[in-house]
Amino acid sequence: MSELREPWVVGVSGASGTPYAASVIRALLAAGEAVDLVVSRAARLTILDETGISFRDAHWREDLAGWIDTDDLDDVRYWPAGDFAAGPSSGSYPAKGMLVVPATTGAVAGIALGLSKDLLQRVASVTLKERRPLVVCVRETPLNGVTLQHLVTLDAQGAVVLPASPGFYAGGSTVRELVDFVAGRVLDAVGVRHELYRRWDGELGGAARGA
């Protein structure tokens, strides 16, 4: 019997911050993890706006390769956002968990309320009901009271609420380094090993020394 494939589902919603998603996907693949990808319809517009790449269902492999800058996609499976019969829409589908990166406030609301308006929200709901790890990397500021209530609801349901908030103690000075810091914290939340940023070692001045 072949080894059971257990991917991490990466959901990309329409918030600004698609480089976070690209960094997470690259790091998962580098760690030898399988990835199931769901890109919302709104996220396609954001990817186009932020990268100039048109993400198309029929050409997802070449578009993804251009977006995340790698051709090593053997462990990636793509599911269109409107495909409610997709594997990850069922709790019996063997997935390790889900990372929503970045998450719009609309996606946060849909997941918190269990609306399942598209495949991304449906998979997140399945992840919660199956008690699998769910990380919601919300990318919005400022946050209003309704969204804060939805985030508290997600926390109460067992999700990890992880704002896209770069830390500077790691010595990041470029956009890529700050993006990788957030992606690294997403992966930390689910125990995936990576080398995306310099970890705090208890010594002041480490960032300046480049330690």
Phi, psi and chi 1 to 4 in degrees:
 res  aa     phi    psi   chi1   chi2   chi3   chi4
   1 MET       -  134.6  179.8  179.4  -67.1      -
   2 SER   -70.5  155.3   60.5      -      -      -
   3 GLU   -66.0  136.8 -176.3  177.8   -7.2      -
   4 LEU   -68.1  128.0 -179.2   67.0      -      -
   5 ARG   -83.6  123.4 -179.4  179.9 -178.4  -86.8
   6 GLU  -125.4   94.1  -70.6 -172.8  -82.8      -
   7 PRO   -85.4  163.3   33.9  -36.8      -      -
   8 TRP   -90.4  130.3  -70.9   99.9      -      -
   9 VAL   -87.8  124.5 -178.5      -      -      -
  10 VAL  -107.0  116.9  176.9      -      -      -
  11 GLY  -103.0  126.3      -      -      -      -
  12 VAL  -111.6  114.1 -174.5      -      -      -
  13 SER   -98.0 -176.2   76.3      -      -      -
  14 GLY   -84.7    8.5      -      -      -      -
  15 ALA   -67.2  152.3      -      -      -      -
  16 SER   -61.9  140.2  176.4      -      -      -
  17 GLY   126.2   26.0      -      -      -      -
  18 THR   -60.7  -24.6   55.3      -      -      -
  19 PRO   -60.2  -29.3  -28.8   37.7      -      -
  20 TYR   -61.0  -45.9  -65.1  125.1      -      -
  21 ALA   -62.9  -43.5      -      -      -      -
  22 ALA   -59.8  -42.3      -      -      -      -
  23 SER   -65.8  -41.0 -178.7      -      -      -
  24 VAL   -62.4  -45.4  164.9      -      -      -
  25 ILE   -63.3  -46.5  -64.3  168.1      -      -
  26 ARG   -57.4  -45.3  -80.8 -165.6  -58.5  -93.5
  27 ALA   -68.6  -38.0      -      -      -      -
  28 LEU   -60.6  -46.0  -75.3  170.9      -      -
  29 LEU   -64.9  -39.2  -64.8  175.2      -      -
  30 ALA   -64.6  -28.6      -      -      -      -
  31 ALA   -84.9    2.9      -      -      -      -
  32 GLY    81.0   17.2      -      -      -      -
  33 GLU   -91.8  147.0  -60.0  -75.8  -10.8      -
  34 ALA   -84.2  150.2      -      -      -      -
  35 VAL  -129.8  130.3  172.8      -      -      -
  36 ASP  -106.4  128.9  -85.7   22.6      -      -
  37 LEU  -114.2  132.2  178.9   63.0      -      -
  38 VAL  -126.4  121.4  179.9      -      -      -
  39 VAL  -115.8  119.1  178.7      -      -      -
  40 SER   -68.0  163.1   75.1      -      -      -
  41 ARG   -62.0  -41.0  -70.0 -175.0  173.7   90.3
  42 ALA   -65.5  -34.0      -      -      -      -
  43 ALA   -64.6  -30.8      -      -      -      -
  44 ARG   -60.0  -40.5  -62.9 -174.4 -168.6 -163.7
  45 LEU   -66.4  -39.4  -61.4  177.0      -      -
  46 THR   -67.2  -41.8  -50.3      -      -      -
  47 ILE   -60.3  -43.5  -67.0  171.0      -      -
  48 LEU   -61.9  -43.9  177.7   62.1      -      -
  49 ASP   -67.9  -39.2 -175.6   52.5      -      -
  50 GLU   -89.3  -20.2  -65.4 -176.5  -15.7      -
  51 THR  -127.4  -16.7   69.1      -      -      -
  52 GLY    81.1    6.6      -      -      -      -
  53 ILE  -100.3  128.6  -65.7  172.5      -      -
  54 SER   -86.5  115.6  -62.7      -      -      -
  55 PHE   -90.3  113.7 -162.4   91.9      -      -
  56 ARG  -119.2  139.8  -57.5  158.6  -65.7  175.7
  57 ASP   -56.7  -46.5  -72.7  -12.9      -      -
  58 ALA   -72.7  -17.5      -      -      -      -
  59 HIS  -128.9   33.2  -56.3  -80.6      -      -
  60 TRP   -61.3  -34.1   70.3  -93.8      -      -
  61 ARG   -65.4  -48.2 -173.4  173.1  -67.7  -85.6
  62 GLU   -70.1  -34.7   61.4 -172.1   87.1      -
  63 ASP   -67.8  -41.0  -65.7  -20.2      -      -
  64 LEU   -65.5  -40.3  179.3   60.9      -      -
  65 ALA   -59.6  -40.4      -      -      -      -
  66 GLY   -69.7  -34.7      -      -      -      -
  67 TRP   -72.1  -49.3  174.6   31.1      -      -
  68 ILE   -95.7    0.2   69.1  172.8      -      -
  69 ASP    63.0   48.6 -165.7   26.0      -      -
  70 THR  -156.4  146.2 -179.8      -      -      -
  71 ASP  -100.4   -2.4  -67.0  -37.8      -      -
  72 ASP   -85.2   82.6 -174.7   12.5      -      -
  73 LEU  -116.3   21.2  -57.3  177.8      -      -
  74 ASP   -62.1  -29.5  -69.7  -17.8      -      -
  75 ASP   -99.9   22.2  -75.1  -26.5      -      -
  76 VAL  -113.3  133.9  179.3      -      -      -
  77 ARG  -124.0  134.0 -175.9  176.4  -66.0  172.1
  78 TYR  -109.9  136.8  171.1   71.3      -      -
  79 TRP  -124.7  122.6  -56.7   97.0      -      -
  80 PRO   -60.5  146.8  -24.4   35.0      -      -
  81 ALA   -63.9  -22.6      -      -      -      -
  82 GLY   -94.5    4.1      -      -      -      -
  83 ASP   -90.6   90.1 -176.3    4.9      -      -
  84 PHE   -77.2   -6.1  -77.6   89.8      -      -
  85 ALA   -95.2    6.8      -      -      -      -
  86 ALA   -61.6  153.9      -      -      -      -
  87 GLY   -50.5  -52.4      -      -      -      -
  88 PRO   -67.2   -6.8  -20.2   32.1      -      -
  89 SER   -74.5   -9.4   68.4      -      -      -
  90 SER  -110.9  141.5  170.8      -      -      -
  91 GLY   -67.1  -18.3      -      -      -      -
  92 SER   -81.5   -9.0   65.9      -      -      -
  93 TYR   -73.2  130.7 -175.0   81.0      -      -
  94 PRO   -79.0   92.7   29.0  -33.4      -      -
  95 ALA  -120.0  148.4      -      -      -      -
  96 LYS   -77.8  -30.5  -69.8 -175.9  175.5  179.7
  97 GLY   162.5 -170.0      -      -      -      -
  98 MET  -138.0  142.0 -175.5  177.9 -169.5      -
  99 LEU  -122.5  115.9  -44.2  172.6      -      -
 100 VAL   -98.9  105.8 -176.8      -      -      -
 101 VAL  -141.4  116.4 -172.5      -      -      -
 102 PRO   -80.1  166.3   31.7  -34.7      -      -
 103 ALA  -114.3  124.4      -      -      -      -
 104 THR   -74.7  163.3   63.0      -      -      -
 105 THR   -65.6  -29.7   55.3      -      -      -
 106 GLY   -65.9  -41.9      -      -      -      -
 107 ALA   -66.0  -40.3      -      -      -      -
 108 VAL   -57.4  -46.7  165.7      -      -      -
 109 ALA   -63.2  -46.8      -      -      -      -
 110 GLY   -60.9  -39.4      -      -      -      -
 111 ILE   -71.7  -43.8  -62.7  167.6      -      -
 112 ALA   -62.6  -36.3      -      -      -      -
 113 LEU   -92.6   -4.5  -61.7  175.0      -      -
 114 GLY    68.7   35.4      -      -      -      -
 115 LEU   -74.2  -33.8  -62.6 -178.3      -      -
 116 SER    52.6   48.8  -64.5      -      -      -
 117 LYS   -73.5  -22.4  -66.8  177.8   65.3  175.0
 118 ASP  -146.3 -179.8   61.6    7.3      -      -
 119 LEU   -63.4  -36.0 -178.7   61.2      -      -
 120 LEU   -58.5  -50.0 -172.8  152.0      -      -
 121 GLN   -65.9  -38.5  -67.5 -177.5   20.6      -
 122 ARG   -62.2  -45.3  169.1   59.4 -175.7  168.4
 123 VAL   -65.1  -38.0  177.5      -      -      -
 124 ALA   -62.7  -41.3      -      -      -      -
 125 SER   -63.5  -41.7  -66.4      -      -      -
 126 VAL   -62.2  -42.4  167.7      -      -      -
 127 THR   -59.2  -42.5  -57.6      -      -      -
 128 LEU   -67.0  -45.0  -72.2  173.6      -      -
 129 LYS   -69.0  -27.0   80.1  178.8 -177.1   69.0
 130 GLU   -88.2    2.6  -64.4  -64.0  -35.2      -
 131 ARG    59.3   38.3  -57.0  -64.0 -168.0  -94.4
 132 ARG   -96.4  160.9  -64.9  168.5 -177.6  161.0
 133 PRO   -63.6  133.5  -21.8   32.5      -      -
 134 LEU  -131.4  122.1  171.8   65.2      -      -
 135 VAL  -112.5  127.6  179.6      -      -      -
 136 VAL  -114.2  106.3  178.4      -      -      -
 137 CYS   -93.8   85.5 -174.8      -      -      -
 138 VAL   -73.4  135.1   60.5      -      -      -
 139 ARG  -127.6   84.4 -145.3  -53.1  -55.3  165.4
 140 GLU  -159.7  147.0 -174.7   64.0   80.7      -
 141 THR  -160.4  138.9 -170.4      -      -      -
 142 PRO   -73.6  169.6   28.9  -35.0      -      -
 143 LEU  -104.8  132.8  -63.5  172.0      -      -
 144 ASN   -86.8  173.7   63.5   29.7      -      -
 145 GLY   -62.6  -36.5      -      -      -      -
 146 VAL   -64.1  -46.1  172.3      -      -      -
 147 THR   -64.0  -39.6  -61.5      -      -      -
 148 LEU   -60.8  -39.7  -70.0  170.7      -      -
 149 GLN   -64.1  -39.8  -69.6  173.2    3.4      -
 150 HIS   -64.5  -38.2  -70.8  153.3      -      -
 151 LEU   -67.1  -38.3  -67.1  172.8      -      -
 152 VAL   -63.9  -39.1  169.9      -      -      -
 153 THR   -61.6  -43.7  -62.9      -      -      -
 154 LEU   -63.4  -42.2  -72.2  175.2      -      -
 155 ASP   -60.2  -42.5  176.8   77.4      -      -
 156 ALA   -65.3  -27.0      -      -      -      -
 157 GLN   -84.9   -3.0  -66.8 -179.8   20.1      -
 158 GLY   105.9    0.0      -      -      -      -
 159 ALA   -76.6  156.2      -      -      -      -
 160 VAL   -96.8  118.2  174.6      -      -      -
 161 VAL   -92.2  114.6  174.9      -      -      -
 162 LEU  -128.0   94.9 -163.0  151.8      -      -
 163 PRO   -62.5  146.7  -22.1   34.0      -      -
 164 ALA   -75.6   79.5      -      -      -      -
 165 SER  -123.5   98.8  177.7      -      -      -
 166 PRO   -64.5  145.4  -18.3   30.9      -      -
 167 GLY  -103.3  145.7      -      -      -      -
 168 PHE  -104.2   -7.0  -66.3   86.9      -      -
 169 TYR   -67.3  -17.9   63.1   82.6      -      -
 170 ALA   -79.1   -4.5      -      -      -      -
 171 GLY    86.9   11.7      -      -      -      -
 172 GLY   -64.9  130.2      -      -      -      -
 173 SER  -127.1   -5.6   58.2      -      -      -
 174 THR  -115.2  161.7   66.3      -      -      -
 175 VAL   -59.2  -42.7  171.8      -      -      -
 176 ARG   -60.1  -40.9  175.0   66.8  178.0  -91.3
 177 GLU   -67.4  -37.6  -72.2  170.7  -28.8      -
 178 LEU   -70.5  -37.4  -63.6  176.1      -      -
 179 VAL   -62.6  -45.7  165.2      -      -      -
 180 ASP   -63.8  -30.8  -76.0  -11.2      -      -
 181 PHE   -62.0  -47.8  178.1   90.0      -      -
 182 VAL   -63.5  -44.5  172.1      -      -      -
 183 ALA   -59.8  -39.5      -      -      -      -
 184 GLY   -64.5  -38.1      -      -      -      -
 185 ARG   -67.6  -34.7  -64.5  -61.9  -70.5  148.1
 186 VAL   -60.3  -46.0  170.1      -      -      -
 187 LEU   -70.2  -33.7  -62.8 -179.4      -      -
 188 ASP   -57.9  -37.9  -73.0  -15.1      -      -
 189 ALA   -64.4  -21.2      -      -      -      -
 190 VAL  -118.0    9.8  -66.7      -      -      -
 191 GLY    76.3   24.6      -      -      -      -
 192 VAL   -91.8  125.2  174.2      -      -      -
 193 ARG   -70.4  144.6  -69.0 -177.9  174.7  -86.3
 194 HIS  -161.3  171.4   64.3   85.0      -      -
 195 GLU  -131.5   49.0  -63.6 -178.5   -3.5      -
 196 LEU   -84.2  -21.4  -70.4  174.2      -      -
 197 TYR  -153.0  162.6   67.7   87.7      -      -
 198 ARG   -80.2  125.5 -175.2 -172.4   71.0   85.2
 199 ARG   -82.5  151.9  -62.7 -176.9 -179.7  -82.2
 200 TRP   -65.2  130.7  175.5 -109.6      -      -
 201 ASP  -117.8    8.8   58.3    8.6      -      -
 202 GLY    86.3    0.6      -      -      -      -
 203 GLU  -107.3  121.8  -63.5  -68.7  -28.3      -
 204 LEU   -66.4  145.2  -65.3  176.2      -      -
 205 GLY    87.2    5.3      -      -      -      -
 206 GLY   -63.1  -36.9      -      -      -      -
 207 ALA   -63.8  -42.2      -      -      -      -
 208 ALA   -67.4  -33.5      -      -      -      -
 209 ARG   -79.2  -15.9  -64.9 -166.2  -54.8  -88.8
 210 GLY    72.9   27.0      -      -      -      -
 211 ALA   -70.6      -      -      -      -      -
